[in-house]
């Protein structure tokens, strides 16, 4: 089922995806399909992975 509405990040009217982490409804350009999260959460995941690699946690 497709949802059309206003993207919570950029404000465009578009088909929406739901971020698996924060629950925001975001358009395709604001959604990281490979991680199933919005671009804001995706940047946090990437930062977290980089930090973990530096400390040897991954």
PAZAMAR-393043 format. One record per residue (C-alpha): residue number from 1; residue in three letters; x, y negated, z negated. Coordinates in steps of 0.05 Angstrom, whole numbers, always signed. Example, Ala and Ser with C-alpha at 12.3 -4.5 7.8 and 13.67 -1.06 7.14 Angstrom:
// PAZAMAR-393043
<site><num>1</num><residu>ala</residu><east>+246</east><north>+90</north><up>-156</up></site>
<site><num>2</num><residu>ser</residu><east>+273</east><north>+21</north><up>-143</up></site>
This chain:
// PAZAMAR-393043
<site><num>1</num><residu>unk</residu><east>+0</east><north>+0</north><up>+0</up></site>
<site><num>2</num><residu>unk</residu><east>+30</east><north>-66</north><up>+21</up></site>
<site><num>3</num><residu>unk</residu><east>+22</east><north>-128</north><up>-22</up></site>
<site><num>4</num><residu>unk</residu><east>+24</east><north>-197</north><up>+7</up></site>
<site><num>5</num><residu>unk</residu><east>+37</east><north>-256</north><up>-37</up></site>
<site><num>6</num><residu>unk</residu><east>+88</east><north>-308</north><up>-60</up></site>
<site><num>7</num><residu>unk</residu><east>+159</east><north>-285</north><up>-73</up></site>
<site><num>8</num><residu>unk</residu><east>+179</east><north>-297</north><up>-145</up></site>
<site><num>9</num><residu>unk</residu><east>+249</east><north>-318</north><up>-124</up></site>
<site><num>10</num><residu>unk</residu><east>+245</east><north>-359</north><up>-59</up></site>
<site><num>11</num><residu>unk</residu><east>+171</east><north>-376</north><up>-58</up></site>
<site><num>12</num><residu>unk</residu><east>+158</east><north>-351</north><up>+13</up></site>
<site><num>13</num><residu>unk</residu><east>+92</east><north>-318</north><up>+30</up></site>
<site><num>14</num><residu>unk</residu><east>+108</east><north>-247</north><up>+52</up></site>
<site><num>15</num><residu>unk</residu><east>+100</east><north>-173</north><up>+41</up></site>
<site><num>16</num><residu>unk</residu><east>+125</east><north>-160</north><up>-30</up></site>
<site><num>17</num><residu>unk</residu><east>+168</east><north>-108</north><up>-64</up></site>
<site><num>18</num><residu>unk</residu><east>+170</east><north>-94</north><up>-139</up></site>
<site><num>19</num><residu>unk</residu><east>+237</east><north>-97</north><up>-174</up></site>
<site><num>20</num><residu>unk</residu><east>+249</east><north>-33</north><up>-212</up></site>
<site><num>21</num><residu>unk</residu><east>+285</east><north>-70</north><up>-268</up></site>
<site><num>22</num><residu>unk</residu><east>+249</east><north>-136</north><up>-281</up></site>
<site><num>23</num><residu>unk</residu><east>+182</east><north>-123</north><up>-246</up></site>
<site><num>24</num><residu>unk</residu><east>+185</east><north>-186</north><up>-203</up></site>
<site><num>25</num><residu>unk</residu><east>+147</east><north>-185</north><up>-137</up></site>
<site><num>26</num><residu>unk</residu><east>+197</east><north>-208</north><up>-84</up></site>
<site><num>27</num><residu>unk</residu><east>+201</east><north>-212</north><up>-8</up></site>
<site><num>28</num><residu>unk</residu><east>+246</east><north>-167</north><up>+35</up></site>
<site><num>29</num><residu>unk</residu><east>+302</east><north>-219</north><up>+39</up></site>
<site><num>30</num><residu>unk</residu><east>+304</east><north>-225</north><up>-37</up></site>
<site><num>31</num><residu>unk</residu><east>+302</east><north>-149</north><up>-48</up></site>
<site><num>32</num><residu>unk</residu><east>+360</east><north>-100</north><up>-48</up></site>
<site><num>33</num><residu>unk</residu><east>+329</east><north>-39</north><up>-17</up></site>
<site><num>34</num><residu>unk</residu><east>+389</east><north>+5</north><up>-30</up></site>
<site><num>35</num><residu>unk</residu><east>+383</east><north>-6</north><up>-106</up></site>
<site><num>36</num><residu>unk</residu><east>+307</east><north>-18</north><up>-108</up></site>
<site><num>37</num><residu>unk</residu><east>+316</east><north>-83</north><up>-146</up></site>
<site><num>38</num><residu>unk</residu><east>+311</east><north>-158</north><up>-133</up></site>
<site><num>39</num><residu>unk</residu><east>+374</east><north>-195</north><up>-112</up></site>
<site><num>40</num><residu>unk</residu><east>+380</east><north>-227</north><up>-181</up></site>
<site><num>41</num><residu>unk</residu><east>+380</east><north>-160</north><up>-217</up></site>
<site><num>42</num><residu>unk</residu><east>+425</east><north>-131</north><up>-162</up></site>
<site><num>43</num><residu>unk</residu><east>+478</east><north>-183</north><up>-176</up></site>
<site><num>44</num><residu>unk</residu><east>+475</east><north>-165</north><up>-250</up></site>
<site><num>45</num><residu>unk</residu><east>+483</east><north>-91</north><up>-233</up></site>
<site><num>46</num><residu>unk</residu><east>+543</east><north>-105</north><up>-189</up></site>
<site><num>47</num><residu>unk</residu><east>+574</east><north>-149</north><up>-243</up></site>
<site><num>48</num><residu>unk</residu><east>+561</east><north>-95</north><up>-295</up></site>
<site><num>49</num><residu>unk</residu><east>+592</east><north>-41</north><up>-251</up></site>
<site><num>50</num><residu>unk</residu><east>+653</east><north>-84</north><up>-238</up></site>
<site><num>51</num><residu>unk</residu><east>+662</east><north>-97</north><up>-313</up></site>
<site><num>52</num><residu>unk</residu><east>+654</east><north>-23</north><up>-329</up></site>
<site><num>53</num><residu>unk</residu><east>+706</east><north>-4</north><up>-277</up></site>
<site><num>54</num><residu>unk</residu><east>+756</east><north>-53</north><up>-306</up></site>
<site><num>55</num><residu>unk</residu><east>+747</east><north>-25</north><up>-376</up></site>
<site><num>56</num><residu>unk</residu><east>+749</east><north>+47</north><up>-352</up></site>
<site><num>57</num><residu>unk</residu><east>+677</east><north>+64</north><up>-369</up></site>
<site><num>58</num><residu>unk</residu><east>+661</east><north>+90</north><up>-300</up></site>
